[in-house]
């Protein structure tokens, strides 16, 4: 299958993508993240399927393979609260997502140029049930590299409500 699998240490669920941030904005984002975590309680998230993602763009040529999570109000609230906290400071984050949030972990990215050449692309819609604790949120820096993004945790804050 023409994909680049995500390295195990890079598997994560992204709540908010900030984009480029300078050093002062990173400090502000970390402060906002800590504030959000202090007001959040640990919970579990259930994953249910392995699918092509994002679903609305996968009809033609899928971009990714996802482990898709079930909708979760605690996760949605945590995301919303984090967005609000980031917007209240100069964090580099300036626009909340407008599309529906689908909790997921990216398992692989397709090699689109090779995918187009497949006569019979594989179908993926597999049940895969798992549950994972959500006990913290992390501020993660991504550095693009030839073999995929490299991630570094800049700060972690435990959910402690």
C-alpha positions as CSV (number, residue, x, y, z in Angstrom):
1,X,0.0,0.0,0.0
2,X,1.5,3.4,-1.0
3,X,1.5,5.0,2.4
4,X,4.0,6.4,4.9
5,X,3.2,5.0,8.3
6,X,3.3,7.3,11.4
7,X,6.1,6.4,13.7
8,X,4.9,5.1,17.0
9,X,6.3,8.0,19.0
10,X,4.5,10.4,16.7
11,X,1.0,9.0,17.3
12,X,-1.2,11.6,18.9
13,X,-4.6,13.2,18.9
14,X,-4.5,16.9,18.0
15,X,-7.0,19.2,19.7
16,X,-5.8,22.5,18.2
17,X,-3.3,23.3,15.5
18,X,-1.6,26.6,16.2
19,X,0.8,26.9,13.3
20,X,3.9,29.0,13.3
21,X,4.5,30.7,16.7
22,X,7.4,32.8,17.9
23,X,9.1,32.2,21.3
24,X,6.8,34.7,23.1
25,X,3.7,33.1,21.5
26,X,4.9,29.6,22.6
27,X,5.2,30.9,26.2
28,X,1.7,32.3,26.0
29,X,0.3,29.1,24.5
30,X,1.9,27.1,27.3
31,X,0.4,29.3,29.9
32,X,-3.0,29.0,28.2
33,X,-2.7,25.3,28.0
34,X,-1.8,25.0,31.7
35,X,-4.8,27.2,32.6
36,X,-7.1,24.9,30.5
37,X,-5.7,21.8,32.1
38,X,-6.3,23.1,35.6
39,X,-10.0,23.3,34.8
40,X,-10.3,19.9,33.1
41,X,-10.7,16.4,34.6
42,X,-9.3,13.2,33.2
43,X,-11.6,11.0,31.1
44,X,-11.5,8.2,28.6
45,X,-11.9,8.4,24.8
46,X,-13.2,5.4,22.7
47,X,-11.8,4.7,19.3
48,X,-14.0,2.7,17.0
49,X,-12.8,2.4,13.4
50,X,-9.9,2.5,11.0
51,X,-11.0,4.7,8.1
52,X,-9.6,6.9,5.3
53,X,-9.5,10.5,6.5
54,X,-10.6,13.2,6.5
55,X,-13.9,11.6,5.5
56,X,-15.2,14.5,3.4
57,X,-12.1,14.5,1.3
58,X,-11.5,10.8,1.0
59,X,-14.0,9.9,-1.7
60,X,-11.5,10.5,-4.5
61,X,-8.0,10.1,-3.2
62,X,-7.6,9.6,0.6
63,X,-4.9,11.7,2.2
64,X,-4.6,9.7,5.5
65,X,-5.6,6.5,7.3
66,X,-7.1,7.4,10.7
67,X,-8.0,5.6,13.9
68,X,-11.3,7.4,14.4
69,X,-12.7,8.2,17.8
70,X,-16.3,8.4,19.0
71,X,-17.7,11.9,19.6
72,X,-17.0,12.7,23.2
73,X,-18.4,15.8,25.0
74,X,-15.5,16.0,27.5
75,X,-13.1,16.1,24.6
76,X,-15.2,18.6,22.7
77,X,-15.3,20.8,25.9
78,X,-11.6,20.5,26.4
79,X,-10.9,21.5,22.8
80,X,-13.3,24.5,23.0
81,X,-11.8,25.7,26.4
82,X,-8.3,25.4,25.0
83,X,-9.3,27.4,21.9
84,X,-10.8,30.1,24.1
85,X,-7.7,30.2,26.3
86,X,-5.4,30.4,23.3
87,X,-7.5,33.2,21.7
88,X,-7.3,35.2,25.0
89,X,-3.5,35.6,24.7
90,X,-1.0,36.2,22.0
91,X,-0.4,32.5,21.3
92,X,-0.3,32.6,17.5
93,X,-3.7,30.9,17.4
94,X,-6.3,33.2,15.9
95,X,-9.1,31.2,14.4
96,X,-11.1,28.3,15.9
97,X,-12.0,25.4,13.5
98,X,-15.3,25.8,11.8
99,X,-15.6,22.3,10.5
100,X,-16.9,19.5,12.8
101,X,-14.2,18.1,15.1
102,X,-13.6,14.4,14.5
103,X,-11.3,12.9,17.1
104,X,-8.7,10.8,15.4
105,X,-5.1,9.6,15.4
106,X,-3.3,9.6,12.0
107,X,-1.9,6.1,11.4
108,X,-0.5,6.8,7.9
109,X,-0.4,9.4,5.1
110,X,-0.9,8.3,1.6
111,X,1.7,8.8,-1.1
112,X,-0.8,10.5,-3.4
113,X,1.2,10.3,-6.6
114,X,1.5,6.5,-6.2
115,X,-2.1,6.2,-5.0
116,X,-3.4,7.6,-8.2
117,X,-1.7,4.7,-10.1
118,X,-3.5,2.0,-8.2
119,X,-6.1,0.1,-10.3
120,X,-8.0,-1.2,-7.3
121,X,-7.2,0.9,-4.2
122,X,-7.9,-1.0,-1.0
123,X,-11.0,-0.4,0.9
124,X,-10.6,0.5,4.5
125,X,-13.5,0.6,7.0
126,X,-12.4,-1.7,9.8
127,X,-13.9,-1.9,13.3
128,X,-11.1,-1.4,15.8
129,X,-12.3,-0.8,19.3
130,X,-10.0,0.7,21.9
131,X,-10.2,3.0,24.8
132,X,-7.5,5.3,26.0
133,X,-7.2,7.7,29.0
134,X,-6.9,11.4,28.5
135,X,-5.0,12.6,31.5
136,X,-3.0,15.6,30.1
137,X,-2.6,18.0,27.2
138,X,0.7,18.7,25.6
139,X,2.1,21.6,23.6
140,X,3.9,19.9,20.7
141,X,6.4,21.4,18.2
142,X,6.5,19.8,14.8
143,X,9.5,20.0,12.5
144,X,9.1,18.9,9.0
145,X,11.6,16.4,7.8
146,X,12.1,14.4,4.6
147,X,10.8,11.2,6.3
148,X,7.8,12.9,8.0
149,X,7.3,15.3,10.8
150,X,9.4,15.1,13.9
151,X,7.5,16.0,17.1
152,X,8.9,17.4,20.4
153,X,6.8,17.9,23.5
154,X,7.5,21.4,24.7
155,X,5.3,21.2,27.8
156,X,2.8,18.9,29.3
157,X,0.0,19.8,31.7
158,X,-2.1,17.2,33.7
159,X,-5.8,17.5,33.7
160,X,-6.4,18.2,37.4
161,X,-9.9,19.4,38.1
